[in-house]
Amino acid sequence: EYTYYHSIHDDQLVIINLPRSTGYTQTTTNIGRMENKGHELALTLKPLQGVVEGLDFELFGAYSQNRNEVITVTNDIDELVIGNFGFAAGTTVSIVAKEGLPFGTFKGNNFKYNDQGQVIVGADGFPVYPDADEYLGNNQADYLLNFGANINYKGFGLKVLLDMKKGGQFASQTKYNTNFNGTNVNTTIYNRESFIFPNSVVDNEDGTFSENTVSITEQDYFTNYDAPVSTQLIDASYLKLREVELSYTFSKALIKNTFLTNARLSFYGKNLMFWLPSENKYADPEVNGPGLTGNAQGIETSQTPSSRSLGLNLQLSF
């Protein structure tokens, strides 16, 4: 099954801030135009149909890809902040609707680079920021994929479901906090000894750059220097074992002398395992910050980890 869609959405319902001089702080209004287009593909296979008597073996999967773009915000502005979170003083990530970019784009400070891609540092050896915040990516996936199998044989059943997201980013307060308190393995890269910031140069103020020779310490970098928002953004990809279920459906012969017409017993587990990119040692990308409201998403704010669950299910029909 295949679907291609292309949709235009007008007059989004959003909350906007007002000057306090009006006597109010916020109001709800309808603004904007947004475009979505994408593909959805679902596939079901029964490769052993009729090969083994009593065996029902099914493979299934679904793929989806969406491309989103903010066409207009209003006639007066081309960008609207829909959420933000401050990691520290001077280090705030904003989530914006910006014309020409996907809805929910991250915006914040970054390292300042020269034309050769080298990080510019100040006289103290620490990287400097550009004068203006930059657009740093978004939380939207490149694609989503789920796949699994259903197997039934002589009353016994096995169901397995895996779920995958590829691409997108999320901002992690857990990364920021563990960097700050020194419990992140990332803070031991230089063995807690002085180091020169990698690939860094000093601006000579005449259009040329010199090699940076000023050392800094991890202690100062992670506690006294506010690393930019760009360093808190992490690949939001994942692969999750969503569900595994083992079941047994009692045959009609076993329940023929009872008041039951059907009986099924199953043992299941949900969110049993997940696999994350190597750069993500911090949080489940699906866990959203509890302080976010409205349409803002993609910021993890140190909440408790997601849980796995096990259960026993008995279904009786009579």
Buried (B, 14 or more C-beta within 10 A) or exposed (E): EEEEEEEEEEEBEBBBEEEEEEEEEEEEEEBBBBBBBBBBBEEEEEEEEEEEEEEEBBBBBBBBBBEBBBEBBEEEEEBBBBBBBEBEEEBBBBBBBBBEBBBBBBBBBBBBBEEEEBBBBEEEBBBBBEEEBBBBBBBBBEBBBBBBBBBBEEEEBBBBBBBBBBBBBBBBBBBBBBBBEBEBEBBEEBEEEEBBBEEBBBBEEEEEBEEBEBEBBBEEBBBEBBBBBBBBBBBBBBBBBBBBBEBBBBEEEEBEEEEBEEBBBBEBBBBBEBEBEEEBBBBBBBBBBEEBEEBBBBBBBBBEEEEEEEEEEEEBEE
